Amino acid sequence: MEILKIKTYNFDDINLVKKDNLYFINYNKAPHPKIQLPIFTVLNNNCIPPPNSKYYKSDIDRAFLKVSVNEESVLDFFNSYNTVIKEIVNKKSLIYYPNITDSTIKLKLNVQDDKITTLLYDENKKIIEYKDLDELSSYIKKDTELRIIVFPSKVWTMNKNFGLHFKVYAIQIISQPLQRQISQEAIFNSDSESN
């Protein structure tokens, strides 16, 4: 599987294939490869919306990550992607809805046949099995450091609006707050130890 890093991404290689009201995104005239984002830290506990929300009727409706991005290279990447897609579609009568606002991006989890298929890995790159969205969200709390692999799935159009969906192919948990605290404390000797 080809995985690109955002520093090597070439926006000139993007092209769209229209089918019905959707534009599917190709890269260099082939299915789009996955893109690895740099490590970033989750800034709040509602990265995945909680269950029983009035806005989301099912787990599939709330199957996305909403993350604040303060890494400039990631912001530049998504803003550039939005600009390119807007120029390619280039329909004056349509209003473009960018997938990033106020440094916050919404990334859909990968879903197939009503099942979330986004892969989850630990810091040693071993797969973590999870049974549902609630269990997945238990791993992604405030101050968790993540590495995410995404892919642009499609450009949607509805009424006079259009926008771009990115899906999360895989998440790697680099560290969680408790793990970082333990590793930081481990460097100190106890007072009872001699020099």
C-alpha positions in Angstrom: 0.0 0.0 0.0 1.4 3.4 -1.0 1.4 6.0 1.9 2.4 9.5 1.1 3.6 12.1 3.6 2.2 15.6 3.3 5.7 17.1 2.6 5.9 15.0 -0.6 2.3 15.4 -1.8 1.9 16.9 -5.3 -1.4 18.8 -5.7 -0.9 18.8 -9.5 -1.5 15.1 -9.6 -5.1 15.4 -8.3 -8.0 14.7 -10.7 -11.7 14.1 -10.3 -14.0 11.6 -11.8 -17.7 12.5 -11.7 -20.4 9.9 -11.0 -23.9 11.1 -10.3 -23.6 14.0 -7.8 -20.2 12.8 -6.5 -16.7 13.5 -7.6 -14.2 10.7 -6.8 -10.7 11.8 -6.3 -7.8 10.1 -8.1 -4.1 10.8 -7.7 -1.8 10.6 -10.7 -4.7 8.9 -12.7 -4.9 6.1 -10.1 -7.0 5.4 -7.0 -5.8 7.8 -4.3 -3.1 6.6 -1.9 -3.2 7.0 1.8 -1.7 10.1 3.4 0.1 10.1 6.8 -0.3 13.2 8.9 2.3 14.3 11.5 1.8 13.5 15.1 -0.6 15.8 16.9 -2.3 16.0 20.3 -6.0 15.7 20.9 -7.1 18.9 22.6 -10.5 17.9 24.0 -12.4 14.9 25.2 -15.2 15.1 22.6 -13.0 14.2 19.6 -15.6 11.6 18.8 -19.1 12.9 19.7 -20.7 11.2 22.7 -23.6 8.8 22.3 -27.3 9.8 22.7 -26.6 13.2 21.2 -29.6 15.0 19.7 -27.5 15.7 16.6 -26.5 12.1 15.8 -29.1 9.3 15.7 -26.7 6.4 15.3 -23.1 5.4 15.8 -22.6 5.7 12.0 -23.8 9.4 12.2 -21.2 10.2 14.8 -18.4 8.1 13.3 -15.9 10.9 12.8 -13.0 12.6 14.6 -13.2 16.4 15.1 -9.8 17.5 16.0 -8.0 20.9 16.6 -4.9 21.1 14.5 -2.1 23.4 15.6 0.6 21.9 13.4 1.1 24.4 10.7 2.1 21.9 8.0 -1.2 20.0 8.5 -3.2 23.2 8.3 -1.4 24.2 5.2 -2.0 20.7 3.7 -5.8 20.8 4.3 -6.1 24.4 3.2 -4.2 23.7 0.0 -6.4 20.7 -0.6 -9.5 22.7 -0.2 -8.2 25.4 -2.6 -7.3 22.8 -5.3 -10.7 21.0 -5.0 -12.6 24.3 -5.1 -10.7 25.3 -8.3 -11.2 21.9 -10.0 -14.9 21.9 -9.4 -15.1 25.6 -10.1 -18.8 26.1 -10.3 -19.8 29.6 -9.7 -23.3 28.7 -8.6 -22.1 26.4 -5.9 -20.9 27.4 -2.4 -17.9 25.5 -1.1 -17.9 24.2 2.5 -14.3 23.7 3.6 -13.5 20.7 5.8 -11.4 22.9 8.1 -12.6 25.9 10.1 -10.9 27.8 12.9 -8.1 25.2 12.9 -10.6 22.3 13.5 -11.0 19.5 11.0 -13.7 16.9 10.7 -12.4 13.5 9.5 -14.9 10.7 8.9 -14.0 7.3 10.2 -13.9 4.6 7.5 -17.3 2.7 7.4 -18.2 -0.3 5.3 -21.5 -2.1 5.5 -22.5 -0.1 8.6 -19.3 -1.2 10.4 -16.4 1.1 11.4 -13.3 -0.3 9.7 -10.8 2.3 10.7 -7.7 0.5 12.0 -6.3 1.3 15.5 -2.7 0.7 16.5 -0.8 1.1 19.7 2.6 2.8 20.1 4.4 -0.4 19.1 2.3 -0.6 15.8 0.3 -3.6 17.1 -3.3 -3.7 16.1 -5.9 -2.9 18.9 -9.2 -4.6 18.4 -12.3 -2.6 19.4 -15.9 -3.7 19.3 -17.7 -0.3 18.7 -17.3 3.4 18.5 -17.6 3.9 22.3 -14.6 1.6 22.8 -12.6 3.3 20.1 -13.4 6.7 21.7 -12.1 5.4 25.1 -8.6 5.3 23.5 -8.8 8.9 22.2 -9.0 11.2 25.1 -7.7 14.7 25.8 -3.9 15.0 25.5 -3.5 11.7 23.6 -0.9 11.9 20.9 -2.0 10.4 17.6 -0.6 9.7 14.2 -3.4 9.4 11.6 -3.5 8.0 8.0 -6.2 9.6 5.9 -7.5 9.5 2.4 -9.7 11.9 0.5 -12.8 9.8 -0.4 -15.0 12.1 -2.4 -16.3 15.6 -3.2 -20.0 15.8 -2.4 -22.5 18.2 -3.9 -26.0 18.9 -2.4 -28.3 21.6 -3.5 -26.0 24.6 -4.1 -23.3 23.4 -1.8 -20.2 21.2 -2.2 -17.4 20.0 0.0 -14.6 17.4 0.5 -14.7 14.3 2.7 -11.5 12.9 4.2 -11.7 9.4 5.8 -9.5 8.0 8.5 -7.9 4.8 7.3 -5.8 4.2 10.5 -5.0 5.7 13.9 -1.8 5.1 15.8 -1.8 6.0 19.5 1.7 7.4 20.2 1.1 8.1 23.9 -1.7 8.7 26.3 -1.6 11.2 29.2 -1.0 8.5 31.9 1.8 6.9 29.9 3.6 10.2 29.4 3.3 10.9 33.1 4.7 7.5 34.1 7.6 7.8 31.6 8.5 11.3 32.9 8.4 10.2 36.6 10.6 7.1 35.8 13.7 9.2 35.3 13.9 10.1 39.1 15.6 7.9 41.7 13.8 7.5 45.0 15.1 9.3 48.0 16.1 6.1 49.7 18.5 5.1 47.0 22.2 5.9 47.6 24.4 7.7 45.1 
